[in-house]
Amino acid sequence: MIRMNKRYEIELIGFDADDTLWENENIFHDAQKQISKVLENHNYNFNRELFNIEKKNLEYYGYGIKGFILSLIETSLKISNKKLDNQIIKEILDLGKKMLSKKVKVLPNIKTTLEALSKNYNLVLITKGDLLDQEKKIYSSELSKYFSYIEIVSHKNEKTYMKILEKYNIKPKNFLMIGNSLKSDVLPVTNIGGMSFYIPFELTWELEKVEVDQMSTNYVQLENISEILTRLKSLEI
């Protein structure tokens, strides 16, 4: 984790959305569990097969519920040897619609923290996923008023972050990213010279898990979002 012997001048703070500002992964977890029970009589490891198919399909569908549902159907067809009952396909499609219409549940202390931060910093929301779905969640959350900028991207990697920082004329050393994913919110930012606050969520998607040496990476792990204000003061003093 970061050594606190260096003064940081933060000019822009980025926030991840899903599982940082509002709940998300538990919706996928519950849906996956529901369909796996329907197919439990088939002699396959459903979760392993779904993981492999989702990983392969990312280049076609990207991130989000729609791609997840298509991968669920493909996985179900595979483990049923292409003999999937039409009713199960309908159940999966209905499940997708239910997921897409689910009310956004903002996490505790988010609004008060964003309100306080927005008085002294420019905030940017950086989220990846389906454009329509992410726009709906941002609108429903009623959090957009705290952000100076909103970026919905296909991937979160070094190139993406550099492009965003160049757009707003911010040097990496003056950028702080806050999120729940080491893979998407921490490593790409620290690799370009920025820093990150890592706030783990109770569930992590398998494709977001990474092995990392915490002592050699420029980030701070927090227990919850309410610690941000205190941590910022210690960084900038």
C-alpha positions as CSV (number, residue, x, y, z in Angstrom):
1,M,0.0,0.0,0.0
2,I,1.0,3.6,-0.4
3,R,3.7,5.2,1.8
4,M,2.4,8.5,3.3
5,N,5.7,10.5,3.0
6,K,4.6,12.1,-0.3
7,R,2.3,15.1,-0.7
8,Y,-0.4,14.6,-3.4
9,E,-2.2,17.4,-5.1
10,I,-5.5,15.8,-6.3
11,E,-7.1,17.7,-9.1
12,L,-9.6,15.0,-10.2
13,I,-11.3,12.2,-8.3
14,G,-12.7,9.3,-10.3
15,F,-15.4,6.9,-9.0
16,D,-16.4,3.5,-10.2
17,A,-20.2,2.9,-10.2
18,D,-21.2,-0.8,-9.8
19,D,-20.5,-2.1,-6.3
20,T,-18.8,1.2,-5.4
21,L,-21.8,3.6,-5.5
22,W,-24.6,1.0,-5.7
23,E,-25.1,-2.8,-5.4
24,N,-24.6,-4.8,-8.6
25,E,-22.7,-8.1,-8.4
26,N,-25.3,-9.6,-6.0
27,I,-27.9,-9.3,-8.8
28,F,-25.8,-11.4,-11.1
29,H,-24.9,-13.8,-8.3
30,D,-28.6,-14.4,-7.5
31,A,-29.5,-14.9,-11.2
32,Q,-26.7,-17.3,-11.8
33,K,-27.7,-19.3,-8.7
34,Q,-31.3,-19.4,-9.8
35,I,-30.5,-20.8,-13.3
36,S,-27.9,-23.3,-12.0
37,K,-30.6,-24.8,-9.8
38,V,-32.9,-25.3,-12.8
39,L,-30.1,-27.2,-14.6
40,E,-28.7,-29.0,-11.6
41,N,-29.6,-32.4,-13.0
42,H,-27.1,-32.1,-15.8
43,N,-23.7,-33.5,-15.2
44,Y,-21.7,-30.3,-15.6
45,N,-20.1,-27.7,-13.4
46,F,-22.4,-24.8,-14.3
47,N,-20.4,-22.0,-12.7
48,R,-17.2,-23.1,-14.4
49,E,-18.8,-23.4,-17.8
50,L,-20.5,-20.0,-17.4
51,F,-17.2,-18.4,-16.4
52,N,-15.4,-19.8,-19.5
53,I,-18.2,-18.7,-21.8
54,E,-18.5,-15.2,-20.3
55,K,-14.7,-14.8,-20.7
56,K,-14.8,-15.8,-24.3
57,N,-17.9,-13.6,-25.1
58,L,-16.5,-10.4,-23.6
59,E,-15.0,-9.4,-27.0
60,Y,-18.5,-9.8,-28.6
61,Y,-20.9,-8.5,-26.0
62,G,-18.8,-6.5,-23.6
63,Y,-19.9,-6.0,-20.0
64,G,-23.4,-5.9,-18.6
65,I,-26.6,-7.7,-18.1
66,K,-27.4,-8.3,-21.8
67,G,-24.1,-10.1,-22.4
68,F,-24.6,-12.1,-19.2
69,I,-28.0,-13.3,-20.3
70,L,-26.7,-14.4,-23.7
71,S,-23.9,-16.2,-22.0
72,L,-26.4,-17.9,-19.6
73,I,-28.4,-19.1,-22.6
74,E,-25.2,-20.4,-24.4
75,T,-24.0,-22.1,-21.2
76,S,-27.4,-23.7,-20.7
77,L,-27.5,-25.0,-24.3
78,K,-24.0,-26.5,-23.9
79,I,-24.6,-28.4,-20.7
80,S,-28.0,-29.7,-21.9
81,N,-26.4,-30.9,-25.1
82,K,-28.5,-28.4,-27.1
83,K,-31.7,-29.9,-25.8
84,L,-32.7,-27.0,-23.7
85,D,-36.4,-26.7,-23.1
86,N,-38.0,-23.5,-24.5
87,Q,-39.5,-22.7,-21.2
88,I,-36.0,-22.4,-19.6
89,I,-34.9,-20.0,-22.4
90,K,-38.0,-18.0,-21.6
91,E,-37.2,-18.1,-17.9
92,I,-33.6,-16.8,-18.6
93,L,-34.9,-14.0,-20.9
94,D,-37.5,-13.0,-18.2
95,L,-34.8,-13.0,-15.6
96,G,-32.7,-10.6,-17.8
97,K,-35.7,-8.2,-18.0
98,K,-36.1,-8.4,-14.3
99,M,-32.5,-7.6,-13.7
100,L,-32.6,-4.7,-16.1
101,S,-35.6,-3.2,-14.3
102,K,-34.4,-3.8,-10.8
103,K,-34.3,-0.6,-8.6
104,V,-30.9,0.8,-8.0
105,K,-29.8,0.4,-4.3
106,V,-27.3,3.1,-3.4
107,L,-24.8,1.9,-0.8
108,P,-24.5,3.5,2.7
109,N,-22.8,6.9,3.1
110,I,-22.5,7.5,-0.7
111,K,-24.6,10.6,-1.0
112,T,-23.1,12.4,2.0
113,T,-19.6,11.6,0.9
114,L,-20.1,12.7,-2.7
115,E,-21.8,15.9,-1.5
116,A,-18.8,16.7,0.7
117,L,-16.2,15.9,-1.9
118,S,-18.0,17.7,-4.7
119,K,-17.6,21.0,-2.8
120,N,-13.8,20.9,-3.1
121,Y,-13.0,18.6,-6.0
122,N,-14.0,17.8,-9.5
123,L,-15.5,14.3,-9.6
124,V,-15.7,12.0,-12.6
125,L,-17.9,8.9,-12.8
126,I,-16.1,6.2,-14.8
127,T,-18.1,3.1,-15.4
128,K,-18.0,0.3,-17.9
129,G,-20.9,-1.7,-19.4
130,D,-23.9,-1.4,-21.6
131,L,-24.5,2.3,-22.4
132,L,-28.3,2.2,-22.0
133,D,-28.2,0.2,-18.8
134,Q,-25.5,2.3,-17.2
135,E,-27.3,5.5,-18.1
136,K,-30.5,4.2,-16.5
137,K,-28.7,3.3,-13.3
138,I,-27.0,6.7,-13.1
139,Y,-30.3,8.5,-13.6
140,S,-32.1,6.3,-11.1
141,S,-29.4,6.7,-8.4
142,E,-29.8,10.5,-8.4
143,L,-26.1,10.8,-8.0
144,S,-25.2,12.5,-11.3
145,K,-25.5,16.0,-9.7
146,Y,-22.3,15.4,-7.7
147,F,-20.2,14.7,-10.8
148,S,-18.6,17.2,-13.1
149,Y,-18.1,14.5,-15.7
150,I,-19.5,11.1,-16.6
151,E,-17.7,8.5,-18.7
152,I,-19.3,5.2,-19.8
153,V,-16.5,3.1,-21.3
154,S,-16.2,-0.3,-22.9
155,H,-13.0,-1.2,-20.9
156,K,-11.1,0.1,-18.0
157,N,-7.4,-0.2,-18.9
158,E,-4.4,2.1,-19.0
159,K,-5.3,3.5,-22.5
160,T,-8.8,4.3,-21.3
161,Y,-7.7,6.2,-18.2
162,M,-5.0,8.1,-20.2
163,K,-7.6,9.1,-22.8
164,I,-9.9,10.4,-20.0
165,L,-7.1,12.3,-18.2
166,E,-5.9,13.9,-21.5
167,K,-9.5,15.0,-22.2
168,Y,-9.7,16.9,-19.0
169,N,-6.0,18.0,-19.0
170,I,-5.1,16.1,-15.8
171,K,-1.7,14.5,-15.2
172,P,-1.9,11.0,-13.8
173,K,-0.1,12.1,-10.6
174,N,-3.0,14.4,-9.9
175,F,-5.6,11.8,-10.3
176,L,-7.2,9.6,-7.7
177,M,-9.5,6.6,-8.6
178,I,-11.9,5.0,-6.2
179,G,-13.5,1.6,-6.7
180,N,-14.0,-2.0,-5.7
181,S,-12.0,-3.7,-8.4
182,L,-8.2,-4.2,-8.3
183,K,-8.3,-5.2,-12.0
184,S,-10.3,-2.3,-13.3
185,D,-10.1,0.6,-10.7
186,V,-6.6,0.1,-9.2
187,L,-4.0,-1.5,-11.3
188,P,-4.6,0.4,-14.6
189,V,-4.5,3.7,-12.7
190,T,-1.4,3.0,-10.6
191,N,0.3,1.7,-13.7
192,I,0.1,5.1,-15.4
193,G,1.2,7.0,-12.3
194,G,-2.0,7.8,-10.5
195,M,-3.3,6.5,-7.2
196,S,-6.3,4.6,-6.0
197,F,-8.5,4.0,-3.0
198,Y,-9.6,0.4,-3.1
199,I,-12.9,-0.4,-1.3
200,P,-13.7,-4.1,-1.6
201,F,-17.4,-5.2,-2.0
202,E,-18.8,-8.3,-0.4
203,L,-18.9,-10.1,-3.8
204,T,-16.3,-10.0,-6.7
205,W,-17.0,-11.3,-10.2
206,E,-14.5,-14.0,-11.1
207,L,-13.3,-12.1,-14.1
208,E,-12.4,-9.1,-11.9
209,K,-10.2,-11.1,-9.5
210,V,-6.4,-10.7,-9.7
211,E,-3.3,-11.7,-7.8
212,V,-1.4,-8.7,-6.7
213,D,1.5,-7.8,-4.3
214,Q,-0.2,-5.2,-2.2
215,M,3.0,-3.8,-0.7
216,S,4.4,-2.7,-4.1
217,T,1.2,-1.0,-5.4
218,N,0.3,2.6,-5.0
219,Y,-3.1,2.3,-3.5
220,V,-4.9,2.5,-0.1
221,Q,-7.4,-0.1,1.0
222,L,-10.4,1.3,2.8
223,E,-13.1,-0.5,4.8
224,N,-15.9,1.8,3.6
225,I,-16.5,5.0,1.6
226,S,-16.9,7.2,4.7
227,E,-13.1,7.0,5.2
228,I,-12.3,8.9,2.0
229,L,-12.4,12.4,3.5
230,T,-10.0,11.5,6.3
231,R,-7.6,9.7,4.0
232,L,-7.6,12.6,1.5
233,K,-6.6,15.0,4.3
234,S,-3.6,12.8,5.2
235,L,-2.5,12.7,1.6
236,E,-2.6,16.4,0.9
237,I,-1.0,17.6,4.2
